[in-house]
Amino acid sequence: MLNISGDNLTDLINNIQLQRTPSTHSSQTSMTLLATLTVFYTLIFFAGILGNLITCIVISRNKFMHTATNFYLFNLAISDLILLLSGMPQDLYNLWYPYSYPFTDIPCVMESVLSETAANATVLTITAFTVERYIAICHPFSQSSQTRVENDKCSRPLTGKLDLFARQLSAQHFKTPKLDLINSIIS
């Protein structure tokens, strides 16, 4: 049996208010955690940007590095750059200001589309790279096991179609609002 009296309700409300009031130790801990996360996010952001840009520059400027394997690495570097540039600054802002979003719907949708596209591109690139390595290792003497860019041309349309299919499934699964806006951005 619940004992609901005026005194019990007053004690309950006072306890709830005390729990909501942050203590100095709690706010000090959360500020330390925020500062630590900010330092790590910043280090990851700049190291990722620098490393992926160097990868792209080296592969694009050296003709002898224009192989299918290096183009897979180039694609992964571009995908990482998109994820870093579209996601990290916004995630860091959300850590510091969790209950405010200063942008409109379009940047929100664009960030979601870019991150989903980059994640799908990463998964599909790794899948294509794995298939290419499997053929090269398990069938080393067949003509198709040669790692040339020409052999990769047949997998590009399939990869693009799988990417579009994955984006549509993702948009339908999460019941993304403004699906027309996403489709117009993709097209």
Secondary structure, DSSP 8 states (H G I E B T S, - for coil): -----HHHHHHHHHHHHHHHS--HHHHHHHHHHHHHHHHHHHHHHHHHHHHHHHHHHHHHH-GGG-SHHHHHHHHHHHHHHHHHHHHHHHHHHHHH-TT---S-HHHHHHHHHHHHHHHHHHHHHHHHHHHHHHHHHHSTTSGGGS--HHHHTTHHHHHHHHHHHHHHHHHHHTT-S-HHHHHHHH-
